[in-house]
């Protein structure tokens, strides 16, 4: 009986320790009941973004995304995306989102990268380009809106980790900002009709890798989209498959992408057709 009592005491003690640890989880460890996300709460990354990761994207004409631009309802509130918007200015509170959402799909089907210069807005077209200015310190950044949110009544935009760091709002977590729409699909369409648009006569691609193994390239493409949020495609030709980043008609954007690739996992990346990119 003495040994039985001792065994029961040890089991009770172990159970108590286990309950105590599970009742205070950290925000950086996966949680079993976190739903589609591994973390129950958002958390700050373990490193700061690099200067390259805080480079403003170049606003460019892009078609409306297939997803994320239809009217929707959430938490009893109805939202109608401003797909025809050509002018939008707004003042309100910005927040940011990080580790919890990194690597998951955005509302328009892309992969969220907290180190890319992107943002979430409730109703702006997906995608669109917005200038965000921190009204407390006058620091600004350009972001590409590719997600929906934030769904708090007192907030107007959710910035990526890199964008939030660039405008100096990480320490407080929120900031009073002004938004200015720079480029949307509707703006490009309107300019085209009026004859003022400059035709995109060239499409620049960057070759990341060529291989006869299409499965390997597909895995690299997923890794590229997950970690760097760059548009890409795989082109077949004569038994060889090419993993290409692009297209873009902006030579400045192409140079930024090439530098980003060469300084990372793909030092041998190069312009697929230098005549289109130079």
N, C-alpha and C positions, 0 to 999 in steps of 0.2 A: 504493500500500500504506500510505503514511503516513496518508492521509485515511481509509482503512478502519479502521486501528488507532485513530485518534482518535475516529471515530464509535462504535466498539465500547466504548471507554473511557467515553464520555459515557453510553451506554445502561446500562452496568454501574453507574455512579454514580447515575443516576436510579432504577434498580431498587432499589439499596441504600437510598436515601432513602425511597422508597415503602414498603419493607418495615419500616423502622424506625418510620415514623409509624403504620402500621396495627397494629403490635404493641403499641402503647400507646394504645388508644382512650379517650376520655373517656366518662364515664357519662351525659352529657347529649346525646350525638349518636346518631342512629339507627344500628343495627348490622345488616348484611345477614343475619346468621345468628342473630338474636335470637328467632326463632320468632314466636308470636302478638304479642309485644311488640316495640316498636321499640328498646328499650334492653335490653342484656344484664344490666346491674346497675341497681338502684334508685338514685335520686338525690334530693337535697333541692331543693325549689322555689326559685325566684329571689326570692320575697317571703314575708313572714310573713303569717299569716291575720289578717283584720280582727276587731274585737270582735264584729261581727254574725255572722261566720262561726264564731265560737266560742260562740255562744249555744246553751245546752242545748236539745235538742228536748223537746217535751212528750210524755211517755209516753201513748199512746192505744191503744185496742183496734183491732187490725188482724187480718184473717184470715191464715192460713198462706199463704205464697207458693207458687205452683205449682211452682217449682223450688227445689232446694237442701235439701229436707227429707226426702229418702229416705236409707236407709243407703247408705254408700259405702266404698270401699277405696282407699287411696293409699299408695304406698311400702311395701306389705306390711302396712299397719295398717288395721283395720276400724273404722268409726265409725258409731254409731247416734244420729241427732239426737234431742234430748230434746223432742219435739213436745208431750208431755203435761206438761211441767215447769211447776210453779207456784211453786217455791221453789228457788233455786240461789244458793249462795255459794261463792266459790273464791278462793284466794290463789295467786299465781304471778308469772311474769315477763311483762310486756307489751313488745311492740315496735311499730313503726309502719311504714306503707308509703306511698309518695309518687308521684313522677313516672312511674315505670315502668308503674304500673297505672292512672293517671289516664285517664279516658275509656273504659276497657275494662269489659266486663260483669262484674258480681258474680255470685256463685253463684245468687242468686235472680232473675237477669235484669235487674237495674237497672244503671245506669251508675255506676261508681265515681267519686266526686268527692273528691279529697283535702282540699278545703276545706269539706266537710260533716262534721257530727258523727256519724260512722259507725264501724263496727268489724267485724272478722272473728273468728269463733269456730268451733271445730271441731264443736260439737254443739248449741249453743243454738238455739232455734227461729228461723226466718227468716220475718218480722222479729220482733225482741224488743228491749226497752229495758233497758239495764244501767247501773248507777252504777259508775264506775271510780274508785277512790281510790288515789293514789300514797302508799304507806306510808312513803316516805322524807321527804315534805314535807307530807303530809296534804291536798294539792290534789286536787280531784275534778271529774268531768265526767259528764254523762249522754250516752250514745251509743245509736244505733239499729243493732243488729246486722243486717247484710244480706249478709254474705259468709262464706265458709269459710276457715279458716286460724287461726293460723300453723302450718305443719306442721314445727315443731321440737319435739323432745321436752321441752325446758325452757321453753317459752313457752305461755301460756294465751290470749292475745288480741293481735290486731293492730289498732292504732288508726289512724284517719285522721291526716293531718298536723295538722289543726286541733285534734283532740282531744288528740294527743300534746303539742302546744304548750301547751294549756290546763292540763295537769297537770304541766308542767315537766320533760319527759323527753327533749326534743329533743337536748340537748347530749350526754347519755350514750347515747342511742339505745334504751335499755331501762330498765325500772323495775320494782320490786317493787310489785304492786298487789293490791287486793282487789276482787272483782267481786260485785255484788249485783243479782239479777234484779228489775226493777221492774214490767215488764208483758210478758206474752206472750199469744198467742192462747188458750192453755189457761186462763190466769187469768181472762180475760174470759168464756170459755164457762162456767167453774165458777161465777162470780158470777151469770151470767144464770140458770143452773139454780136457784141458791139464792134468787133473787129480790132480790139486793142490787145488781145492776147498774143504772146509770142509763141509760135508753134514749137512743140517739143519735137524737134527733128532728129534728135539723137537719144539713144538709150544706152547708158554706160553700165557695163557689168564688170565685176571683179572675179577672176577665177581663183577659187580657194584650193581646189584639188581636182585632178582627173584620175579616173580609175575604171577598170572593167568590172569592179565589184559595186553594183548599184546599192546593195544592202548596206555596205559600209558607208557609202555616201549619204544614204538616208539617215543613218544614225548620227553622222556628223552634222547633217542639216538640222536635225532636232536639237542637238547640243548647241549649235550656233544660234538658233532661234531662242532657246531657253536661256542662254547665258549672255547673249549680246543683243537680242531683239532686232536682228537685221533681216530685211526681206531677202529671200533666196529662192533658187529653183535649181532643178537638176535637168540638164539638157543631154539627151542621147545623141550619138553620132559615130557611125562606123565601129560599133562594138565598144566605144569608150564613152563613159558618162562623165560629165563635167558638173561640179558643184559651183554655182555662180551666186554671188551676192549682187542684188540689184533687182530691177533696173532703177536708174535715176537719171534725170535729165540735167541735174545740177552737178557741175564739175567740182564745185566746192564740197558738196556732200560726198561725192565719190572719193575725193582726196581724204576726207575725214574717215570714211569707212576703210579705205586701204590702210591708213596709218593705224587704225584700231585693230585691224586683222593682223598686220605685220608685227605689231608690238605684243600680240597675244599668242595664240596657239598656231597661227598660220604665217610664219615669217616669209614663206615663199609665194604669198599671194601677189597677184599682179593684174593689171588691166587686161581684160579679155580682148578688147579691141581698142588699142591706145588712140586711134583716130577719133573714136566716139567720146573719149574721156579727157582729152587734152585740149 
